[in-house]
Amino acid sequence: MIAGIDYASVDGNQLPNFHAAVAAGARFVGIRGAYGYAGKVHSDPTITRDAPGWRVAGAQVFSYLFLTYDCAPEMQADTLATTYMRGGSDLPIALDLEMDTPPPGTTPASRIAYAERALARLQQHYGARGVMIYTSAEQWLDHFGDLDSAALGACPLWLKTPYAWREHNPPKLDSAGPLGTLPRPWRRPGSPGAWIQQFQGDAIGWAGMSSTVDVNQFLISKADPGDPRWAWVVSRFFSTAPDLATWQRARGLMPDGVVGPATFAQLCR
């Protein structure tokens, strides 16, 4: 398993020991960069403070926008862009769709349109391939009516799957369950599907971390036409199935023929 963690300032005053956390298996790390709250949009200083340390320690970094209804989605996306500059080896940034109770009078379709506005602005900042979506099947059903969205479904998915929630639940890397049914936009033909699975939330005990983290795994895609992730890679980035190892070697990547985090990051730039 290629494991990773994610966290935000709300999870406590993290003072990471970056090398210890990477030695414990944190190959990639997501950190909140911006969020709406109380009618305003806020930047999260954790990403600018911690991203350089994670990169030096050898973890791949990404940031995420926790989208809310507190202010215009474009303003929230712009705040993330001014807070976080994506590094050359960083993973795509994430649009986090786990909003709280929707405003009165909104519908699933209008909420999807709101999320699509945020996505469009993020893509202006980070490129058409530089954004992935975070949500869960439950959230998509309850909040978005399990409706389709071609724009959101064209982005790689970071999928939250159910876990037994207990405060300060010790991380267990063998606790990842099945992905289950994907939200509707990622069931459409040609969708990139799920690339990261968040399978344990609000866990504590990860070496080098002083407070709670969420635990994830990167879903590796091998050069197999039967893997929908691999089919998406071929359809989006190559005219024919490539000699992936040659492509990786030319870019200074491990020429293993597998789309792991580093290769995925380069493909999404």
C-alpha positions as CSV (number, residue, x, y, z in Angstrom):
1,M,0.0,0.0,0.0
2,I,1.1,3.6,-0.8
3,A,-0.1,5.4,2.3
4,G,-0.7,9.1,2.9
5,I,-2.2,11.5,5.4
6,D,-4.2,14.7,5.4
7,Y,-4.9,17.3,8.0
8,A,-5.8,21.0,8.7
9,S,-5.2,23.5,11.4
10,V,-8.6,22.6,12.8
11,D,-7.1,19.2,13.7
12,G,-4.9,20.7,16.3
13,N,-1.6,22.6,16.5
14,Q,0.3,20.1,14.4
15,L,4.1,20.4,14.6
16,P,5.1,17.6,12.3
17,N,8.4,15.7,12.5
18,F,8.4,15.4,8.7
19,H,11.1,12.8,8.4
20,A,9.6,10.6,11.1
21,A,6.1,10.7,9.5
22,V,7.6,9.8,6.1
23,A,9.6,7.0,7.6
24,A,6.3,5.7,9.1
25,G,4.9,5.5,5.5
26,A,3.4,8.9,4.7
27,R,4.3,9.1,1.0
28,F,1.9,11.9,0.3
29,V,0.3,14.6,2.4
30,G,-2.8,16.8,1.9
31,I,-3.2,20.0,3.8
32,R,-6.1,22.4,3.8
33,G,-5.3,25.7,2.1
34,A,-8.5,27.7,2.2
35,Y,-12.1,27.5,3.6
36,G,-15.2,29.5,4.0
37,Y,-16.5,30.3,7.4
38,A,-18.9,32.8,9.0
39,G,-19.5,34.7,5.8
40,K,-15.8,35.0,4.9
41,V,-13.1,33.0,3.2
42,H,-10.0,32.2,5.1
43,S,-6.6,30.9,4.2
44,D,-5.1,28.1,6.3
45,P,-1.5,29.0,7.1
46,T,-0.7,25.3,7.8
47,I,0.0,24.6,4.1
48,T,2.5,27.4,3.6
49,R,4.2,26.5,6.9
50,D,4.4,22.7,6.4
51,A,4.7,22.1,2.6
52,P,8.4,22.9,2.3
53,G,9.2,20.4,5.1
54,W,7.2,17.6,3.6
55,R,8.9,18.1,0.2
56,V,12.4,18.0,1.8
57,A,11.4,14.8,3.7
58,G,10.3,13.2,0.4
59,A,6.5,13.3,0.6
60,Q,4.4,14.6,-2.2
61,V,2.2,17.5,-1.2
62,F,-1.2,18.7,-2.2
63,S,-3.6,21.3,-0.9
64,Y,-7.4,21.4,-0.8
65,L,-10.2,23.9,-0.7
66,F,-12.9,23.2,1.8
67,L,-15.8,24.6,-0.1
68,T,-18.7,26.2,1.8
69,Y,-21.7,28.4,1.1
70,D,-20.2,31.3,3.2
71,C,-19.1,33.3,0.2
72,A,-18.8,33.1,-3.6
73,P,-17.0,29.9,-4.8
74,E,-14.8,32.0,-7.0
75,M,-13.6,34.0,-4.0
76,Q,-12.8,30.8,-2.2
77,A,-10.9,29.4,-5.1
78,D,-8.9,32.6,-5.5
79,T,-7.9,32.6,-1.9
80,L,-6.5,29.1,-2.2
81,A,-4.6,30.2,-5.3
82,T,-3.0,33.1,-3.4
83,T,-2.2,30.8,-0.5
84,Y,-0.7,27.8,-2.2
85,M,1.6,27.6,-5.3
86,R,1.7,24.1,-6.6
87,G,5.2,22.7,-6.7
88,G,6.6,20.8,-9.7
89,S,6.2,17.4,-8.0
90,D,3.0,18.1,-6.1
91,L,-0.2,16.2,-6.6
92,P,-3.3,17.9,-8.0
93,I,-5.0,20.2,-5.6
94,A,-8.4,19.0,-4.4
95,L,-11.9,20.6,-4.3
96,D,-13.4,19.3,-1.0
97,L,-17.2,18.7,-1.4
98,E,-18.4,17.8,2.0
99,M,-20.5,20.9,2.8
100,D,-22.8,21.2,5.8
101,T,-26.5,21.9,5.7
102,P,-27.3,23.7,2.4
103,P,-29.0,27.1,2.3
104,P,-32.8,27.1,2.1
105,G,-34.2,27.1,-1.4
106,T,-31.2,25.3,-3.0
107,T,-31.6,22.1,-4.9
108,P,-29.1,19.3,-5.7
109,A,-28.7,20.7,-9.2
110,S,-28.0,24.2,-7.9
111,R,-25.5,22.9,-5.5
112,I,-23.7,21.0,-8.3
113,A,-23.7,24.2,-10.3
114,Y,-22.1,26.0,-7.3
115,A,-19.4,23.4,-7.0
116,E,-18.8,23.6,-10.8
117,R,-18.2,27.3,-10.4
118,A,-15.5,26.6,-7.9
119,L,-13.9,24.0,-10.1
120,A,-13.9,26.3,-13.1
121,R,-12.0,29.0,-11.2
122,L,-9.5,26.5,-9.7
123,Q,-8.8,25.2,-13.2
124,Q,-8.1,28.7,-14.3
125,H,-5.4,28.8,-11.6
126,Y,-4.0,25.3,-11.7
127,G,-4.8,24.0,-15.2
128,A,-7.6,21.8,-16.6
129,R,-5.8,18.7,-15.3
130,G,-4.6,20.1,-12.0
131,V,-7.7,19.5,-9.9
132,M,-9.2,16.5,-8.2
133,I,-12.5,16.2,-6.3
134,Y,-12.9,14.9,-2.7
135,T,-16.3,13.5,-1.7
136,S,-18.1,10.4,-0.6
137,A,-20.9,8.3,-2.1
138,E,-23.0,9.2,1.0
139,Q,-22.3,12.9,0.6
140,W,-23.0,12.9,-3.1
141,L,-26.3,11.1,-2.6
142,D,-27.5,13.2,0.4
143,H,-26.3,16.6,-0.8
144,F,-26.2,16.4,-4.6
145,G,-29.0,13.8,-5.2
146,D,-26.6,11.4,-7.0
147,L,-27.0,13.6,-10.1
148,D,-24.4,13.6,-12.8
149,S,-21.8,16.3,-13.6
150,A,-19.6,16.1,-16.6
151,A,-17.3,18.7,-15.3
152,L,-16.7,17.2,-11.9
153,G,-16.7,13.6,-13.2
154,A,-13.8,14.5,-15.6
155,C,-11.6,15.1,-12.6
156,P,-9.8,12.4,-10.7
157,L,-11.7,11.4,-7.5
158,W,-10.3,11.4,-3.9
159,L,-13.0,9.2,-2.3
160,K,-13.9,9.1,1.3
161,T,-15.1,5.6,2.3
162,P,-16.9,4.6,5.5
163,Y,-14.9,3.9,8.6
164,A,-15.7,3.2,12.3
165,W,-15.3,6.7,13.7
166,R,-13.9,7.0,17.2
167,E,-12.0,10.0,18.4
168,H,-8.3,9.3,18.5
169,N,-8.7,6.1,16.7
170,P,-5.3,4.5,16.2
171,P,-4.3,4.3,12.5
172,K,-4.5,0.8,11.0
173,L,-3.0,0.6,7.5
174,D,-4.7,-2.7,6.9
175,S,-8.2,-1.3,7.7
176,A,-9.0,0.0,4.1
177,G,-12.3,-1.5,3.0
178,P,-13.7,-1.7,-0.5
179,L,-14.4,1.4,-2.5
180,G,-18.0,0.4,-3.1
181,T,-20.2,2.3,-5.5
182,L,-18.7,5.4,-6.8
183,P,-20.7,8.7,-7.0
184,R,-22.6,9.0,-10.3
185,P,-20.2,11.4,-12.1
186,W,-17.4,8.9,-11.7
187,R,-19.5,6.0,-13.0
188,R,-19.8,7.6,-16.4
189,P,-17.8,6.0,-19.3
190,G,-14.3,7.6,-19.6
191,S,-14.2,9.0,-16.1
192,P,-10.9,8.8,-14.3
193,G,-12.5,7.2,-11.4
194,A,-11.0,7.1,-7.9
195,W,-7.3,7.6,-7.4
196,I,-7.0,8.1,-3.6
197,Q,-9.1,6.5,-0.9
198,Q,-9.5,8.0,2.5
199,F,-10.3,5.1,4.7
200,Q,-9.7,6.3,8.2
201,G,-10.5,9.6,9.7
202,D,-9.6,11.6,12.8
203,A,-6.9,9.1,13.7
204,I,-4.0,9.8,16.1
205,G,-0.8,7.8,16.6
206,W,0.9,8.4,13.3
207,A,4.6,8.8,14.0
208,G,5.8,12.4,13.8
209,M,2.3,13.8,14.1
210,S,1.1,15.5,17.3
211,S,-2.7,15.5,16.6
212,T,-5.3,13.9,14.4
213,V,-4.8,13.0,10.8
214,D,-6.9,11.2,8.2
215,V,-5.3,8.1,6.6
216,N,-5.4,7.4,2.8
217,Q,-4.1,5.1,0.2
218,F,-3.1,5.8,-3.3
219,L,-4.8,3.4,-5.7
220,I,-2.0,2.3,-8.1
221,S,-2.8,1.9,-11.8
222,K,-0.8,-0.6,-13.7
223,A,-0.4,-0.7,-17.4
224,D,-3.6,-2.8,-17.8
225,P,-6.3,-1.8,-20.3
226,G,-8.8,-3.4,-17.9
227,D,-8.1,-0.8,-15.2
228,P,-10.4,2.2,-15.8
229,R,-7.7,4.4,-14.3
230,W,-5.2,3.2,-16.9
231,A,-7.7,3.6,-19.7
232,W,-8.2,7.2,-18.6
233,V,-4.4,7.8,-18.6
234,V,-4.2,6.5,-22.1
235,S,-7.2,8.4,-23.4
236,R,-6.2,11.7,-21.9
237,F,-2.4,11.8,-22.3
238,F,-1.4,9.4,-25.2
239,S,-2.8,8.5,-28.6
240,T,-1.8,4.8,-28.0
241,A,-0.8,2.8,-25.0
242,P,2.7,4.1,-24.3
243,D,5.9,2.5,-23.2
244,L,5.3,4.1,-19.8
245,A,8.7,3.2,-18.4
246,T,10.4,5.1,-21.2
247,W,8.1,8.1,-20.6
248,Q,9.0,8.0,-16.8
249,R,12.7,7.6,-17.4
250,A,12.7,10.7,-19.7
251,R,11.2,12.7,-16.8
252,G,13.5,11.5,-14.1
253,L,10.8,9.2,-12.6
254,M,11.2,5.6,-11.4
255,P,10.7,3.7,-14.7
256,D,8.5,1.0,-13.1
257,G,5.6,1.1,-15.6
258,V,3.1,1.9,-12.8
259,V,1.1,5.1,-12.3
260,G,2.0,5.8,-8.7
261,P,1.8,9.3,-7.0
262,A,4.9,10.8,-8.7
263,T,3.8,9.7,-12.2
264,F,0.2,10.7,-11.5
265,A,1.4,14.2,-10.5
266,Q,3.4,14.6,-13.7
267,L,0.5,13.4,-15.9
268,C,-1.8,15.9,-14.2
269,R,0.4,19.0,-14.9
